[in-house]
Amino acid sequence: MENQALFEKVLQTFDNNDSDGLIALVTDDFEWQMLGDQTIKGKDQLEKLFADTGNTEMVGCTKEMKILEGNKAACNGIVTMKNGNGDEFEMYYCDLFEFENGRLKKIVTYNLKKE
């Protein structure tokens, strides 16, 4: 898959809370660094992350800026999440992506809770 199409597909999986769709797009050695929180390595850990956070979902997301240059991309904005209790909260985010051979190889996420 060409990087522009892959970038849009990755963003769409997040917008749709489509964890299976995202898992299908990653490389076997995928890594997701959630700075200040945790690092996910490989598909198995990614599947476990989604299973463990199954009651939390994204209910809204802005995309202030999207940038794609070669095999690297970035997107930032505000994300609205809802936890298992129905409580909503907002965070500023910036996601950095790296693609390899038509797959998502790496995400680096910066989040800051919006007060």
Buried (B, 14 or more C-beta within 10 A) or exposed (E): BEBEEBBEBBBEBBEEBBBEBBBEBBBEEBBBBBEEEEEBEBBEBBBEBBEEEEEBBEEEBEBEEEEBEEEBBBBBBBBBBBEEEEEEEBBBBBBBBBBEEEBBBBBBBBBEEEE
